[in-house]
Amino acid sequence: MSQSFPDVTDAGLAGLVTSAEHVALTESRAAHNYHPLPVVLSEGRGAWVTDVEGHRYLDCLAGYSALNFGHANPRLVERAVEQIQRLSLTSRAFYNDQLGPFAEALGRLTGKDMVLPMNSGAEAVETAIKVSRKWGYDVKGVHPDRAEIITMRGNFHGRTTTIVGFSDDDEASGGFAPFTPGFPRVAYGDAAAVADAIGEDTVAVLFEPIQGEGGVVVPPDGFLTDLRRICSERNVLMVADEIQSGLARTGETFACDHESVVPDVYVLGKALGGGLYPVSAVAADLDVLGVITPGTHGSTFGGNPLAAAIGHEVVAMLEEGTFQERSREIGLRLARGLRALEGEGLLAVRVRGAWAGIDIDPQLMTGRTMCERLVAHGVLAKDTHGSTVRFAPPLVATDADVDHLVDAVGAVLRAA
Ligand SMILES: *Cc1c(COP(=O)(O)O)cnc(C)c1O
């Protein structure tokens, strides 16, 4: 494709180290906990990134949806720079003038009374687990030390020892035992199985409304509604991990909105930091988050003024609704383009807003091979499990960008 590598930037020309040298240096000095595509990025604007050699790529991973608003979003960068020069960190030993307004705004967006701010997604999931257990003991009255949280097969909730303990991905959990007990697992999307698994010590059901790392797996229609009903009837907290699915990715503010379902607890992260900074949070009503008292939970960086300022600006942008709308438009165009490739090597196409998972005919190539070949067509994407690739372009992507992605996928399939 002639338009793949259109220009060489000054930064690329001025670079003292080649891409191969960066790869070698990184592999020799940074632990091998990832298997990156061999591109070395040095700049990003909107939906596009540039590597050290000046090649440009449409970023169709968008930091696993942390970059919903695009690279270097001007409004977010301006707010962050202003705040970092004024006050960046206080610790929660003191109040700061950013956390209150951020918590109020995020409470409004989620419809919840309060929020508990953390940094990474995994920390927010851990927070939701602690809150659920303490709610179980203090409010529901389950047997001491026996609280259970029902989880789903194929889940991805992060990388701490407790969280990987209830993953069914052997790569994620292998070698890290012993694990925290109390997390039975049921089939994803099976509300009856959830109902069957609830016992007298069940305090919560932890689930992703769409399984992102699982390959953009959308549960059957009605699953969220059924889950809501079951959790209410059985006095169990419905805990939605919307770290990747939330904040406009699926065309709604939250993926639970597709069934007009409101969980008891939202777990948020990724895009909440605008791609600039790690910002995560748990949002719930006072009867749930009220179980947390001074000394029971904390984080040195959680709720710092810089994080709160960025998170607040993200919420303000989401309240306008334009990103949700653009996500729906991108989704329609993406679905139309990718579905036209079904029968040309794609076995399945799943699209929810600007989020797509494709299953490639494994006879043709693995997901990894598809991603390696997309690089040559100016597209960065990430495979997951065998022959699945997911696409999540920033929500500032243009129609031409979406067509660029679809054309690249078509070209790779046709050349196979
Ligand atoms: C990414 C992700 C997490 C973990 O977030 P980190 O910031 O990487 O710790 C948890 N849950 C879901 C659904 C995610 O996609």
The ligand as a Gaussian input file, in Angstrom:
#p B3LYP/6-31G(d) Opt

LIG

0 1
 C       -6.825000      -3.835000      31.730000
 C       -7.862000      -4.437000      32.579000
 C       -7.681000      -4.596000      33.959000
 C       -6.359000      -4.284000      34.650000
 O       -5.980000      -2.960000      34.504000
 P       -4.437000      -2.543000      34.766000
 O       -4.457000      -1.047000      34.726000
 O       -3.631000      -3.154000      33.655000
 O       -4.055000      -3.097000      36.083000
 C       -8.733000      -5.099000      34.703000
 N       -9.897000      -5.421000      34.127000
 C      -10.118000      -5.292000      32.809000
 C      -11.450000      -5.637000      32.235000
 C       -9.106000      -4.804000      31.972000
 O       -9.303000      -4.718000      30.663000

